[in-house]
Amino acid sequence: MSSVAEDFDHDRIARDHHDNHGLPGGLYLRRARTGDVKGIEALVAPLAEDRILLAKDTVTYFETLQEFWLVVDPQPDGTEILAGCGALHIIWSDLAEARTVATSPDYRGRGVGKALIRQLIADARQLGVDRIFCLTFETGFFGSLGFEPIKGIPVSPEVYVELLHSTDEGVAEFLDLARVKPNTLGNSRMIKFL
């Protein structure tokens, strides 16, 4: 007797999930791997120094690595240049955050950010998420992708109380809690309804 589970090629599916997906201009979109953490940190560091993105500990990048997509530029010697990164972090059953979205200055204006956000939106839909939140200075960029400024706290009082239990800074930013104000420096809270 043959079982579907025995015949199913899990290794192929795992490999495909991390395959490169071609983008215009020879760039590729792919899932992050453990070897990418140092590159992600290096890409984010100047933005964290300028207080555009929040700084994170190395361990946090490893703990959330499965949330990350990268855009890379393959080089003739087989190496890659990291052009951009972005992560989708689930906050609640119908809510996620697009976070740590960064594009290398050398690759801005080439569609890197849009490719990342579109992939995060596709992932959110697959996971059953109805809304994606972001905290950003780039309101024009996110607005061009359908994000709107958040008015108030767009969750029910019951969900609000549950979210208060979270230790995640992104949740605190979404809730617009006073304790995160020194970190957000006037960033805009924006949301996209899927």
N, C-alpha and C positions, 0 to 999 in steps of 0.2 A: 504494500500500500504506500503510495507516494503522498507526501504532504506538500502543500503549497509553500510553507515556510522553508522546507528543505530545498526546494527548487528555486527559490527566490534568490537572486544574486545581490545580497546586501553590500558586498564589497564594491561592486560596480556602482551602485547608487551612492555610496559614500564618496567614491572617487569623483563621480559626475558632479556632486554637490560642490566640490572644491575645484572643479575645472575652471579654466580661464574662459570668459565669455567676451568675445571681441566687441570693441567699441570703435567708432570712427577715429581715424588718425593713428591706428596701430596700437591703441591702448587696450587694456584688458580689465574687466571687472571680475573679481574673484573673492572668495571667502578668505579671511585672515587665518594665518597659521601661527604656531608658537614662535617660529623664527622671525615673524613680522613685528613682534612687540617692540623691539628697540627702534625700529623704523617709525612705528606709530608714535612712540614717545618723542622721537626727534622732530617729527612733523608737528606735533601738538605743542611742544615746549615753548617756541617763540610766541605762540598765540596765548598760552597760559601766562607767560611773562608779561604780555601786554594786557592781560586780564580780559581777553576775549573769550577764551575757554577756561574751564576750571582745571587746575592741575590735578593729576591722579598719581597714586603710587603705582609702581611697577606691578605689584601683586594684583591690583584692581584691573589692569589691562589683561593679565592672564585669566583672572576670574570671569571676565566678561568677553573673552576673545570670540566666543561663538556668536556674539551679537554683531560683530564687525564685518563689513564689506570693504574691500580696497579697490582702488583703480591703480594699476601699475603700468609702467612703460618698459616693455622687455628690451633688453640691450643685446647687441650682437654676441657678446661674450657669455650670454646665458644669465646674467644678473638682471635685476629689475630695479627701476627707480620708482619709489612710492609717490604717486601723483596726488592721491587723496584717500581719505578714510571716512567712514561713518558707521554708526551703530544704531540698532533698534532695540530699545529697552522696554519691556512690558511693565506697565505700572498697575493696570487693573484689567478686568476681563474685556473691556472695550476700549482701552486706552494704552498708548505706548508713547515713548519719547524718542525722537530723532536726536541723538547726542553724539558728541565728539566728531562733528562734521568739520573736516578740515581739508583744504586743498593747498598743495605746494604753490608758492608764488610763481614758479616757473611754468605751472600748468593751468593757471587761472584763465578763464575765457575760452577754454577748450571743451566745456561740457562735462567736466569731471564731477562737479558738485551736483549737477542735475542728474547725471547717471546714478550717483549714489543715492540721492533722495528718491528717485523713481524706484530703485531696487528696494529701499526701505519701505516704501509705500506698498509695493507688491508683496513683500514679506508680511507686512501688517495685515493685508487683506487675506492672505493664506492662513494666518493665525487666527482670524476672526475678529481683529481689532477694527473698530469703527472710527477712531480718531487718533491722530498723531499730533503730539505737542512738541514744540521746540522753544528754547530760550536763545535769542539771537540778537545781534546788532544788524544782521543782514536782512532787514525786513523786506527790501525790494526783491531780493533773490527768492526768499521763501514765499512772498506774496505772488511772484510769477508762477509758483508751483501750486497755488491754491490755498496757501495758509492765510489765516486771518488773525488779527489781534484778539486775544482772549479778553472777554468782559466778565469780570467776577470769577467765580469758581464753578466751572461747568461740570460738577458732579453733584449727586444727591447728598443731603446731609448725612445719611448713613455711610455712604462711601467716603465722604470727607473724614468722618470719625475714624474709619478703618485706615485710611491713608496717613493719618496723623501718627500711626504706630510705626510707619516705615522709617528706617534710618538712612534711606537713600536721599542724597541731596537733590536729585532731579525731581523727586516727589515733592520735597519742600519748596522747590522753585515753582513747580506747577501750582501748588496750593498758595503761592505768593506769601509764604510765612516770613515774618519780620526777621527771623534769625538768619536768613540767607541774603538779606538785602546788601550787606557789605560785599558779598561775593558776586552779585549780579550786575552791579554798576550801571544800572539803567537799561540792561538788555530788555528786549520786548518778549513777552510771552505770546506765542502764536500757536494756532491749532488748525489742522486740516480735517475736515469731515470726509470720510471715505464713502 
